[in-house]
């Protein structure tokens, strides 16, 4: 999944070494509890969040050995016990989570680079060496839902990589959980919103949803190996767009909408030019927002919208595309839930990359994970299991930087073309 020069990728891989594996389980036993998965959970089961948090050297960070890092996990996993479970199937074949079964996997590693040298490195996928790339299966019953990798850098500093199976919950659920662990590490009392609740999920009665929603793609059966096959080689690339640049685009293109809409419209229009002759009139918009949640549990409550334009996006003004993204999307969240339930949860689906997908993570506090008062200097997120139509994540930048970090997951041959177009047109990427 790396598209840059192979020497840079090889150097990054060689710099991370000394991997050690262990597991952590909840501090108390919950018994034979099974957590049913909703239709939306199952629609997301082939997707995985990967996140990496970077911390510069300090007395606090360098004093954190593996034992104090693990210590709060026992009570943490008591609160998020489904994350320590394993996938099982009912007699009818429907997957569910057997909770408190085998724990989460911990990886310890070392890096031969300093934090600053690593962040300045040329390989855009170097972060992949700091987080597990495992998926669920083929030994499905033994596959952890959550991996955590602690990597110590040369001369101090640390990276924490989280690999999160999307079947557990959306990006808000994931970051809430990670932030809760950090609070417990710092011996802080979690806020009310961090005391996660776990109402028992009950699959809804099937609704006669005849047609598949636009935002969903049914894929060939994957069995117990939960990763959708792709005919295209996918790659990732991240870049920042400054607040000044975004405001310049907004002014020149007369766009009155937010940064997410501007970035999405810009990439949609350029990819339509790159994919000339292909249908790119329909896209999917996923929005993650704390305020829209019905509770504070592990759940997939992101809003899934489908958007179709009659005109070719390559020929539409940026302001019009931004307006469509902001106002004209059709909310298919309940349709997705109903459709998967009507199929008894048995077929396999993807959401990200079923169409070109834009994921709004602007309102998620990625920099809320503090280790005893130490904030990360940089955070990266991406999604694995993306279909070949591609997915774009729009995230916060850290500190006083009011710009946006954009993570692009596309077929390998499209990334260099997109970068060139954005550089020529706006001097970005």
Phi, psi and omega per residue, in radians:
X1 nan 0.251 3.125
X2 -1.805 2.291 -3.104
X3 -1.931 -0.220 3.134
X4 -1.293 3.120 -3.115
X5 -0.966 2.388 -3.084
X6 -1.059 -0.648 3.126
X7 -0.996 -0.697 3.139
X8 -1.143 -0.725 3.130
X9 -1.158 -0.735 3.137
X10 -1.112 -0.685 3.137
X11 -1.137 -0.694 3.122
X12 -1.141 -0.730 3.137
X13 -1.115 -0.735 -3.110
X14 -1.208 -0.435 -3.083
X15 -1.275 -0.366 -3.127
X16 -1.796 2.153 -2.986
X17 -2.615 3.106 3.019
X18 1.218 0.631 -3.074
X19 -1.176 2.326 3.047
X20 -2.216 2.420 -3.094
X21 -1.965 2.503 3.012
X22 -2.718 3.105 3.126
X23 -2.334 2.682 3.036
X24 -2.240 2.373 -3.131
X25 -2.034 2.855 3.078
X26 -1.043 2.720 -3.113
X27 -1.299 -0.320 3.118
X28 -2.295 2.837 -3.079
X29 -1.670 2.273 -3.140
X30 -1.721 -0.076 -3.134
X31 1.424 -2.891 -3.076
X32 -1.460 1.101 3.137
X33 -1.543 2.297 3.060
X34 -1.978 2.319 3.103
X35 -1.796 1.993 3.110
X36 -1.195 2.561 3.130
X37 -1.807 2.345 3.127
X38 -1.318 2.991 3.074
X39 -1.055 -0.679 3.125
X40 -1.196 -0.680 3.040
X41 -0.958 -0.819 -3.086
X42 -1.231 -0.520 3.064
X43 -1.144 -0.428 -3.103
X44 -1.732 0.067 -2.923
X45 -1.182 -0.325 -3.137
X46 -1.672 0.154 -3.125
X47 -1.950 2.678 -3.076
X48 -2.502 2.289 2.998
X49 -1.497 2.385 2.991
X50 -2.155 2.178 -3.138
X51 -2.298 2.449 3.114
X52 -2.266 2.247 3.119
X53 -1.965 2.218 -3.114
X54 -1.841 2.338 3.095
X55 -2.194 2.255 3.087
X56 -1.304 2.875 -3.106
X57 -1.102 2.485 3.024
X58 -2.867 2.894 3.122
X59 -1.050 -0.656 -3.118
X60 -1.183 -0.881 -3.088
X61 -1.128 -0.770 -3.075
X62 -1.254 -0.301 3.101
X63 -1.480 -0.164 -3.103
X64 -1.446 1.637 3.026
X65 -1.463 3.107 -3.031
X66 -1.143 -0.559 -3.111
X67 -1.124 -0.903 3.090
X68 -1.145 -0.459 3.081
X69 -1.212 -0.621 3.137
X70 -1.407 -0.508 -2.963
X71 -0.918 -0.822 -3.116
X72 -1.316 -0.108 -3.078
X73 -1.210 -0.456 -3.129
X74 -1.117 -0.864 3.100
X75 -1.279 -0.551 3.080
X76 -1.054 -0.813 -3.123
X77 -1.253 -0.392 2.977
X78 -1.055 -0.610 -3.095
X79 -1.446 -0.523 -3.116
X80 -2.095 0.791 -2.975
X81 -1.007 -0.452 3.063
X82 -1.052 -0.487 -3.110
X83 -1.183 -0.342 3.130
X84 -1.674 0.154 -3.102
X85 -1.540 -3.007 3.098
X86 -2.392 2.681 3.135
X87 -1.298 2.359 2.987
X88 -2.265 2.982 3.078
X89 -2.152 2.488 3.044
X90 -1.266 3.033 3.106
X91 -1.047 -0.497 3.116
X92 -1.431 -0.102 3.110
X93 1.693 -0.016 -3.119
X94 -1.369 2.293 3.139
X95 -1.232 2.591 2.964
X96 -2.590 2.994 3.127
X97 -1.812 2.140 2.955
X98 -1.473 1.945 -2.962
X99 -1.338 2.777 3.047
X100 0.939 0.724 -3.060
X101 -2.137 1.773 3.018
X102 1.502 -0.301 2.988
X103 1.499 -3.050 3.111
X104 -1.740 2.676 -3.099
X105 -1.637 2.303 3.119
X106 -1.912 2.340 3.090
X107 -2.120 2.258 3.005
X108 -1.898 2.405 3.135
X109 -2.599 2.919 3.076
X110 -2.176 2.684 3.115
X111 -2.216 2.307 -3.122
X112 -1.378 -0.019 3.093
X113 -1.807 2.786 2.959
X114 -1.380 2.859 3.125
X115 -1.013 -0.824 -3.091
X116 -1.138 -0.743 3.116
X117 -1.095 -0.683 -3.140
X118 -1.121 -0.820 -3.111
X119 -1.156 -0.474 3.135
X120 -1.535 -0.056 -3.101
X121 -1.107 2.718 -3.019
X122 -1.457 -0.395 -3.102
X123 -1.288 1.988 -3.064
X124 -1.238 -0.266 -3.137
X125 -1.844 0.338 -3.102
X126 -1.098 -0.472 3.139
X127 -1.053 -0.402 -3.101
X128 -1.105 -0.394 3.131
X129 -1.408 -0.076 -3.104
X130 -1.891 0.140 -3.138
X131 -2.601 2.565 -3.128
X132 -1.143 2.496 3.074
X133 -1.838 0.284 -3.087
X134 -1.204 2.611 3.019
X135 -2.117 3.034 3.128
X136 -1.371 2.201 -3.120
X137 1.757 3.098 -0.039
X138 -1.228 -0.321 3.016
X139 -1.475 1.268 -2.939
X140 -0.987 -0.698 -3.061
X141 -1.218 -0.225 -3.098
X142 -1.998 0.082 -3.041
X143 -1.531 2.132 3.081
X144 -1.117 2.553 3.084
X145 -1.484 -0.346 -3.075
X146 -2.423 2.227 3.016
X147 -2.038 2.474 3.067
X148 -2.262 2.164 -3.139
X149 -2.004 2.206 3.053
X150 -1.842 2.061 -3.133
X151 -2.066 2.104 3.112
X152 -1.602 2.283 -3.118
X153 -1.577 2.752 3.018
X154 -1.036 2.357 3.113
X155 1.211 0.247 3.049
X156 1.837 2.849 -3.072
X157 1.723 2.845 -3.035
X158 -2.667 2.639 2.967
X159 -2.073 2.456 3.049
X160 -2.056 2.096 -3.140
X161 -1.932 2.210 3.113
X162 -1.930 2.251 3.007
X163 -1.991 2.050 -2.918
X164 -2.163 2.071 3.076
X165 -1.228 2.158 -3.036
X166 -1.100 -0.341 3.106
X167 -1.084 -0.399 3.100
X168 -1.243 -0.647 -3.062
X169 2.891 3.016 -3.069
X170 -1.466 -2.992 -3.073
X171 -1.114 -0.602 3.103
X172 -1.134 -0.788 3.095
X173 -1.025 -0.795 -3.094
X174 -1.077 -0.899 -3.091
X175 -1.189 -0.591 3.037
X176 -1.019 -0.759 -3.123
X177 -1.156 -0.786 -3.125
X178 -1.116 -0.739 3.141
X179 -1.138 -0.598 3.108
X180 -1.113 -0.739 3.086
X181 -1.039 -0.753 -3.131
X182 -1.122 -0.640 3.097
X183 -1.129 -0.742 3.131
X184 -1.166 -0.620 3.071
X185 -1.075 -0.700 3.124
X186 -1.460 0.102 3.124
X187 1.044 0.560 3.052
X188 -1.612 2.588 3.061
X189 -1.357 2.139 -3.135
X190 -1.051 2.517 3.065
X191 -1.199 2.927 -3.135
X192 -0.995 -0.673 -3.095
X193 -1.227 -0.269 3.138
X194 -1.670 -0.121 3.060
X195 -1.468 1.537 -2.986
X196 -1.204 2.414 3.122
X197 -1.897 2.733 -3.080
X198 -2.322 1.286 3.030
X199 -1.088 2.513 -3.117
X200 -1.199 2.119 3.084
X201 -1.231 2.311 3.062
X202 -2.119 2.037 3.125
X203 -0.974 2.343 -3.137
X204 -1.247 2.707 3.058
X205 -1.109 2.383 -3.112
X206 -0.977 2.386 3.079
X207 -1.849 2.530 -3.107
X208 -1.263 1.220 3.112
X209 -1.578 1.731 -2.951
X210 -1.300 -0.704 -3.041
X211 -1.852 2.536 3.126
X212 -1.248 2.330 3.124
X213 -1.033 2.644 -3.117
X214 -1.058 -0.510 -3.044
X215 -1.450 -0.023 -3.068
X216 -2.023 2.488 3.026
X217 -2.232 2.199 3.048
X218 -1.422 2.314 -3.114
X219 -1.987 2.934 3.096
X220 -1.042 2.538 -3.116
X221 -0.954 2.338 -3.119
X222 -1.823 -0.120 -3.141
X223 1.121 -2.256 -3.117
X224 -1.705 0.185 3.081
X225 -1.960 1.699 -2.928
X226 -1.467 1.227 3.037
X227 -2.588 2.130 -3.104
X228 -1.286 2.339 3.109
X229 -1.276 2.593 3.077
X230 -2.214 2.453 3.057
X231 -1.422 -0.382 3.130
X232 -1.733 2.553 3.046
X233 -1.404 2.061 -3.073
X234 -1.604 2.606 3.128
X235 -2.401 2.833 3.103
X236 -2.134 2.644 3.066
X237 -2.699 2.397 3.119
X238 -2.116 2.506 3.064
X239 -2.636 2.732 3.119
X240 -1.799 2.530 2.989
X241 -2.080 2.141 -3.078
X242 -1.235 2.784 3.079
X243 -1.053 -0.695 3.133
X244 -1.096 -0.717 3.140
X245 -1.172 -0.721 3.128
X246 -1.114 -0.710 3.107
X247 -1.188 -0.571 3.066
X248 -1.135 -0.782 3.099
X249 -1.080 -0.764 3.137
X250 -1.036 -0.724 -3.123
X251 -1.228 -0.849 -3.070
X252 -1.192 -0.576 -3.100
X253 -1.697 0.058 3.130
X254 0.950 0.835 -3.135
X255 -1.721 2.211 -3.097
X256 -1.826 0.217 -3.072
X257 -1.833 -3.135 -3.026
X258 -1.343 3.087 -3.092
X259 -1.105 -0.687 3.131
X260 -1.037 -0.780 -3.132
X261 -1.148 -0.682 3.127
X262 -1.100 -0.862 -3.095
X263 -1.129 -0.762 -3.134
X264 -1.105 -0.769 3.133
X265 -1.097 -0.726 -3.125
X266 -1.083 -0.796 -3.119
X267 -1.272 -0.685 3.104
X268 -1.006 -0.833 -3.104
X269 -1.118 -0.742 -3.121
X270 -1.232 -0.667 3.093
X271 -1.174 -0.550 3.062
X272 -1.108 -0.612 3.075
X273 -1.230 -0.712 3.135
X274 -1.126 -0.706 -3.102
X275 -1.646 0.670 -3.116
X276 -0.906 2.279 -3.119
X277 1.655 -0.222 3.090
X278 -1.765 2.679 3.117
X279 -1.342 2.051 3.090
X280 -2.352 0.534 -3.118
X281 -1.409 -0.299 -3.134
X282 -1.993 2.250 3.070
X283 -2.274 2.887 3.086
X284 -1.996 2.412 3.101
X285 -2.048 2.125 3.070
X286 -1.972 2.237 -3.126
X287 -2.116 2.326 3.109
X288 -1.991 2.117 -3.048
X289 -2.585 2.157 3.108
X290 -0.969 -0.710 -2.998
X291 -1.163 -0.350 -3.076
X292 -1.600 0.007 -3.031
X293 -1.416 2.560 -3.130
X294 -1.497 -0.394 3.087
X295 -2.721 -3.046 -3.093
X296 -1.931 0.569 -3.106
X297 -1.601 3.008 2.925
X298 -1.198 2.083 -3.085
X299 -2.884 2.765 3.030
X300 -1.757 1.585 -3.092
X301 -2.017 0.228 3.101
X302 -1.086 2.560 3.139
X303 -1.458 2.208 -3.092
X304 -1.969 2.015 -3.102
X305 -2.108 2.552 3.050
X306 -1.932 2.477 -3.097
X307 -2.387 2.240 3.133
X308 -2.243 2.375 3.056
X309 -2.064 2.496 3.138
X310 -1.319 -0.455 -3.112
X311 -1.602 2.744 3.066
X312 -1.184 2.162 -3.138
X313 -1.001 -0.443 -3.137
X314 -1.147 -0.374 -3.063
X315 -1.952 0.090 -3.095
X316 -1.674 2.486 3.096
X317 -1.076 2.543 -3.121
X318 -1.022 -0.688 -3.127
X319 -1.097 -0.634 3.136
X320 -1.243 -0.730 3.100
X321 -1.090 -0.714 3.118
X322 -1.099 -0.686 3.095
X323 -1.106 -0.761 3.124
X324 -1.058 -0.769 -3.135
X325 -1.107 -0.689 -3.099
X326 -1.292 -0.652 -2.890
X327 -2.125 -0.341 -2.928
X328 -1.928 0.075 3.124
X329 -1.198 2.499 3.102
X330 -1.674 2.090 -3.113
X331 -1.221 1.983 -3.128
X332 -1.919 0.254 -3.063
X333 -0.994 -0.881 -3.134
X334 -1.229 -0.564 3.095
X335 -1.109 -0.718 3.109
X336 -1.076 -0.833 3.125
X337 -1.000 -0.843 -3.088
X338 -1.167 -0.699 -3.100
X339 -1.151 -0.788 -3.138
X340 -1.130 -0.688 3.099
X341 -1.133 -0.657 -3.139
X342 -1.151 -0.373 3.085
X343 -1.665 0.195 3.123
X344 1.066 0.350 3.084
X345 1.214 0.229 -3.035
X346 -1.580 -0.742 3.109
X347 -1.145 2.889 3.138
X348 -1.867 2.411 -3.048
X349 -2.303 2.846 2.869
X350 -2.287 2.661 3.023
X351 -1.902 -0.990 -3.131
X352 -1.206 2.073 3.130
X353 1.536 0.023 2.976
X354 -1.113 -0.821 2.829
X355 -2.063 2.996 2.934
X356 -0.970 2.169 -2.977
X357 -2.103 2.309 3.078
X358 -1.956 2.205 -3.062
X359 -1.977 2.054 -3.118
X360 -1.571 1.860 3.079
X361 -2.023 0.377 -3.083
X362 -1.062 -0.605 -3.025
X363 -1.600 0.048 3.116
X364 -1.541 2.223 -3.072
X365 -1.415 1.403 -3.103
X366 -1.156 -0.493 -3.086
X367 -1.617 0.291 3.104
X368 -1.441 -0.107 3.111
X369 -1.460 1.798 -3.130
X370 -1.969 2.305 3.084
X371 -1.710 1.710 -3.126
X372 0.887 0.820 3.091
X373 1.589 -0.123 -3.122
X374 -1.652 2.105 -3.135
X375 -1.593 2.635 3.069
X376 -1.171 2.558 3.091
X377 -1.538 -0.315 3.124
X378 -2.784 2.494 3.108
X379 -2.321 2.358 3.089
X380 -2.195 2.437 3.073
X381 -2.321 2.564 3.033
X382 -2.631 3.056 3.136
X383 -2.245 2.323 3.013
X384 -1.826 2.782 -3.079
X385 1.510 0.372 -3.089
X386 -1.429 2.395 3.072
X387 -1.222 2.887 -2.980
X388 -1.251 -0.128 3.018
X389 -1.239 -0.375 3.021
X390 1.654 2.814 3.142
X391 -2.506 2.477 3.130
X392 -2.138 2.186 3.064
X393 -1.818 2.368 3.056
X394 -2.041 2.081 -3.009
X395 -2.228 2.918 3.025
X396 -1.166 2.720 2.850
X397 -1.762 2.892 -3.050
X398 -1.595 2.894 3.043
X399 1.057 -2.345 -3.125
X400 -1.500 0.008 -3.133
X401 -1.304 1.960 -3.102
X402 -1.657 0.168 3.087
X403 -1.373 -2.800 -3.107
X404 -2.326 2.522 3.002
X405 -1.699 2.265 -3.103
X406 -2.019 2.157 3.071
X407 -1.894 2.120 -3.048
X408 -1.908 2.209 3.082
X409 -2.134 1.854 -3.000
X410 -2.508 2.891 2.953
X411 -0.940 2.434 -2.990
X412 -0.906 -0.724 -3.052
X413 -1.272 -0.230 -3.125
X414 -1.543 -0.411 -3.032
X415 -1.152 -0.821 -3.139
X416 -1.091 -0.626 3.108
X417 -1.167 -0.749 3.125
X418 -1.129 -0.754 3.127
X419 -1.035 -0.759 -3.129
X420 -1.108 -0.746 -3.123
X421 -1.144 -0.760 3.140
X422 -1.164 -0.603 3.121
X423 -1.208 -0.757 -3.131
X424 -1.163 -0.756 -3.034
X425 -1.353 -0.723 -3.009
X426 -2.295 -0.010 3.138
X427 1.227 0.556 3.134
X428 -2.189 2.940 3.093
X429 1.245 nan nan
